């Protein structure tokens, strides 16, 4: 059955369709007959308790420079949509957090992918810290003395802002690097959040593997090889995509984190693995879908929509009255609570 799909994303005219995962998801949705409407996060509003967006019907084409056509804008009630794709890129700032709060107000009859509360509660470089046994030694702090102690213990380190993205402001620092003091001052003046300091993994020169998990299961991967004289493998920073296979260690990593991703409603997740070490769990707008297919891997846009359509069966049951809606569940819980007066009487 065709679905109505609202896509919350960055300006569609500015995306690079060759590598944009959101665009791949839109192409696949359209190929399946689903109706797409598009809006940017600044067009999202809360009006008398209703979550609405100034959106436009959109048709997409895999043609660079002519990749979309927009219809006339409408004020769309997102509670009337079947699916909302939460796909704008970081930074994961207060604006991003606010959009997750608004989307969380939608009834369970609208499926939001990824789940907005889980996106908010799983910042990429913090959520991964739940799995220290899978990671290289990692520190999150703003304290200079603590960083210096960490460097003395581990030698070369990588330092990056906690809520950074796309490889921006990632620095390699040596054990006795004379630039550390200046870099610390620059970070302190530029970033309000703590920073990630991680033991440098020399094997990054052989690649930083992006693995996509769909509904908690490993689905495909691409090896991103840094450009010469750069430690950053992000393709937006010049990294080259290469085909790859899963190692036993990578299968172990996915099997460890997958059930929790599924439980949280994180349907499309990208993880980064260097030499068997998990470094990030990306849940906001993970990339890699088009790169994986381009190097001969599976079509993960199709796999993602298979998972979304399967989850839609639950929300369809809610619309048909075959399951208890969220509002009734909340009211039932509230009626079961003791009132303040009752509590005082005890």
C-alpha positions in Angstrom: 0.0 0.0 0.0 1.5 3.4 -0.9 2.6 5.5 2.1 2.8 9.2 2.7 6.3 10.0 3.6 7.6 13.4 5.0 11.3 13.9 4.7 12.9 16.4 7.1 16.4 17.1 5.6 18.8 19.8 4.6 18.1 21.9 1.6 17.6 19.5 -1.3 19.1 21.8 -3.8 22.5 21.7 -2.0 23.0 18.0 -1.6 25.5 15.9 -3.5 23.3 13.2 -4.9 26.2 10.9 -5.7 26.8 10.2 -2.1 23.7 11.3 -0.2 21.9 8.5 1.7 18.7 10.5 2.2 18.4 11.0 -1.6 18.9 7.2 -2.0 16.1 6.6 0.5 13.8 9.1 -1.4 14.5 7.4 -4.8 13.6 4.0 -3.3 10.5 5.3 -1.7 9.3 6.9 -4.9 10.1 3.7 -6.9 7.8 1.8 -4.5 5.0 4.2 -5.2 5.2 6.2 -1.9 4.2 9.9 -1.9 7.0 12.2 -0.7 6.7 15.6 0.8 9.9 17.6 1.8 10.7 20.2 4.3 13.7 21.7 6.1 13.9 21.8 9.9 13.2 25.5 10.1 9.8 24.8 8.5 8.8 22.6 11.5 6.2 24.2 13.9 4.1 23.3 16.9 0.6 24.9 16.6 -1.8 24.4 19.5 -0.3 21.0 20.1 -0.2 19.9 16.5 3.2 19.2 14.8 3.1 20.7 11.4 5.6 21.6 8.6 5.5 23.9 5.7 6.3 21.2 3.1 6.2 20.7 -0.6 5.4 17.6 -2.7 8.7 16.4 -4.3 9.7 14.2 -7.2 13.3 13.0 -7.3 15.5 11.9 -10.2 19.0 10.5 -10.2 20.2 13.3 -12.5 22.9 15.7 -11.2 21.7 19.3 -11.5 18.1 18.3 -12.2 17.5 15.9 -9.3 14.2 17.2 -8.0 10.9 19.0 -8.8 8.9 20.7 -6.1 5.1 21.2 -6.0 3.3 24.0 -4.3 4.0 24.2 -0.5 1.3 23.1 1.9 1.0 23.2 5.7 1.2 19.5 6.4 0.0 18.0 9.7 2.7 15.4 10.4 0.3 13.3 12.4 -1.5 12.5 9.1 1.7 11.2 7.5 2.5 7.5 7.6 6.3 8.0 7.9 8.6 10.9 8.8 12.3 10.5 7.9 14.4 12.5 10.3 17.4 13.0 8.1 19.0 16.5 8.5 22.7 16.4 9.1 24.4 17.5 12.3 25.6 19.6 14.1 23.8 18.1 17.0 22.9 21.4 18.6 19.9 22.8 20.4 18.1 23.3 17.1 18.5 19.6 16.4 17.5 18.6 19.9 14.4 20.8 19.6 13.3 19.1 16.4 13.5 15.7 18.2 11.2 17.1 21.0 8.7 18.2 18.5 8.7 15.0 16.5 8.4 13.0 19.7 4.9 14.6 20.2 3.6 12.8 17.1 1.2 9.9 17.8 2.4 6.4 17.4 0.4 6.1 14.2 3.2 8.1 12.5 6.4 6.2 12.3 9.5 8.5 12.8 12.8 7.0 11.5 15.0 7.2 13.4 13.0 7.4 16.7 13.5 11.0 17.8 13.8 10.4 21.5 16.4 7.7 20.8 18.3 10.1 18.4 18.3 12.7 21.1 19.5 10.3 23.8 22.2 8.7 21.7 24.7 11.4 20.6 27.2 9.7 18.3 30.4 10.1 20.3 28.7 9.5 23.7 26.4 6.6 23.0 29.3 4.6 21.8 30.9 4.9 25.2 28.4 2.3 26.4 30.7 -0.2 24.7 34.2 0.5 26.0 35.2 -3.2 25.4 34.8 -2.6 21.7 36.6 0.7 21.5 40.2 2.1 21.6 41.1 3.9 24.9 38.9 7.1 24.8 38.6 10.1 27.0 35.8 12.8 27.0 36.8 16.0 28.8 37.7 19.7 28.7 40.3 19.4 31.4 43.8 20.0 30.1 45.6 18.1 32.9 43.4 15.1 32.3 44.2 15.2 28.6 47.9 15.5 29.3 47.8 12.5 31.6 46.0 10.5 28.8 48.6 11.5 26.3 51.4 10.4 28.6 49.8 7.0 28.9 48.8 6.4 25.3 51.2 8.5 23.2 49.7 9.7 19.9 46.1 10.7 20.2 43.3 12.0 18.1 41.4 15.0 19.4 38.0 16.2 18.1 34.9 18.1 19.2 32.3 15.9 20.9 29.5 17.0 18.6 31.5 17.5 15.5 30.7 15.8 12.2 32.1 15.0 8.8 35.7 14.9 10.0 35.8 18.6 10.8 38.3 19.7 13.5 39.9 16.3 13.9 43.6 16.6 14.9 46.4 14.1 15.6 48.6 15.1 18.5 51.9 13.5 19.4 53.0 12.6 22.9 55.3 15.7 23.0 53.6 17.8 20.3 54.5 21.5 20.8 51.3 22.5 19.1 49.1 20.9 21.9 48.9 24.1 24.0 47.8 26.2 21.1 45.3 23.6 19.9 43.9 23.3 23.5 43.4 27.1 23.6 41.7 27.0 20.1 39.3 24.3 21.2 38.5 26.0 24.4 37.6 29.2 22.6 35.7 27.5 19.8 33.8 24.6 21.4 31.6 24.8 24.5 31.1 21.0 24.8 33.8 18.6 26.0 36.1 17.0 23.5 36.9 13.4 22.5 40.5 12.3 22.9 41.2 8.8 21.6 44.3 6.7 21.2 45.5 7.1 17.6 45.1 3.9 15.5 47.9 3.9 12.9 45.9 1.3 10.8 43.5 4.1 9.9 45.8 4.6 6.8 44.4 1.2 5.6 40.8 2.5 6.0 38.0 3.4 8.4 35.2 1.0 7.7 31.6 2.4 7.6 29.1 -0.4 8.4 25.4 0.2 8.0 23.0 -1.7 10.3 19.3 -1.9 9.4 17.0 -2.5 12.3 19.9 -3.8 14.4 21.4 -6.2 11.8 24.6 -5.6 9.9 23.6 -5.0 6.3 26.6 -3.7 4.3 29.9 -1.9 4.6 32.4 0.2 2.7 36.1 0.8 3.5 37.0 4.5 3.4 40.7 5.1 2.8 42.1 8.5 3.8 43.8 10.7 1.2 47.6 10.9 1.4 48.8 13.0 4.3 45.4 13.0 6.0 44.1 10.9 8.9 40.4 11.6 8.1 38.7 9.0 6.0 35.4 10.8 5.5 34.5 10.9 1.8 33.6 14.6 2.1 37.3 15.1 3.2 38.8 13.2 0.3 38.5 9.6 1.5 38.2 7.0 -1.2 35.5 4.2 -1.1 36.7 0.6 -1.5 34.8 -2.7 -1.4 35.2 -4.8 1.8 33.9 -7.8 3.7 32.9 -8.2 7.4 35.7 -9.6 9.6 34.8 -11.8 12.6 35.5 -8.9 14.9 33.2 -6.6 13.0 30.4 -9.3 13.1 31.0 -9.5 16.9 30.7 -5.7 17.2 27.4 -5.6 15.3 26.0 -8.6 17.2 26.8 -6.8 20.5 25.2 -3.4 19.7 22.5 -4.5 17.3 19.8 -5.6 19.8 20.0 -2.3 21.6 19.8 -0.3 18.4 16.6 -2.3 17.4 15.1 -1.8 20.9 15.6 2.0 20.6 13.9 2.2 17.2 17.2 3.2 15.5 16.4 1.7 12.1 19.2 3.1 10.0 22.6 3.3 11.8 26.1 3.8 10.6 29.1 2.7 12.7 32.8 3.4 12.2 35.3 0.7 12.8 39.1 1.1 12.6 41.2 -2.1 12.8 38.5 -3.9 14.8 37.8 -1.0 17.1 34.4 0.7 17.3 34.9 4.5 17.2 31.4 6.0 16.6 27.7 5.0 16.4 26.0 7.4 14.0 22.2 7.7 14.4 21.3 11.3 13.2 21.7 11.0 9.4 24.2 8.2 8.7 25.8 8.1 5.2 27.2 5.3 3.2 24.2 3.8 1.4 25.1 5.0 -2.0 28.9 4.3 -1.6 28.2 0.7 -0.5 26.1 0.1 -3.6 28.6 1.8 -5.9 31.4 -0.5 -4.8 29.3 -3.6 -5.5 27.6 -4.0 -2.1 23.9 -4.5 -1.5 21.1 -1.9 -2.1 20.6 -0.7 1.5 18.0 1.8 0.5 15.8 -1.2 -0.4 16.7 -3.0 2.8 15.8 0.1 4.8 12.4 0.4 3.2 11.8 -3.3 3.7 12.3 -2.6 7.5 10.3 0.6 7.5 7.3 -1.0 5.7 7.4 -4.0 8.2 7.3 -1.6 11.1 4.4 0.2 9.4 2.3 -2.8 10.1 2.2 -1.8 13.8 1.2 1.8 13.1 -1.4 0.5 10.6 -2.9 -1.6 13.3 -3.1 1.5 15.5 -4.9 3.5 12.8 -7.3 0.6 12.4 -8.0 0.5 16.1 -6.4 -2.9 16.6 -3.9 -1.7 19.2 -4.0 0.7 22.1 -3.0 4.2 21.0 -0.3 6.1 22.9 -2.7 8.6 24.3 -4.9 5.9 25.9 -1.9 4.3 27.3 -0.7 7.5 28.9 -4.2 8.3 30.3 -4.4 4.8 31.7 -1.1 5.2 33.5 -2.1 8.6 34.8 -5.3 7.2 36.3 -3.3 4.5 38.1 -1.2 7.1 39.9 -2.0 8.3 43.4 -2.9 12.0 43.5 -0.8 14.3 45.7 -3.6 14.5 48.2 -3.7 10.7 48.5 0.0 10.7 48.9 -0.2 13.2 51.7 -3.0 11.2 53.4 -0.6 8.3 53.6 
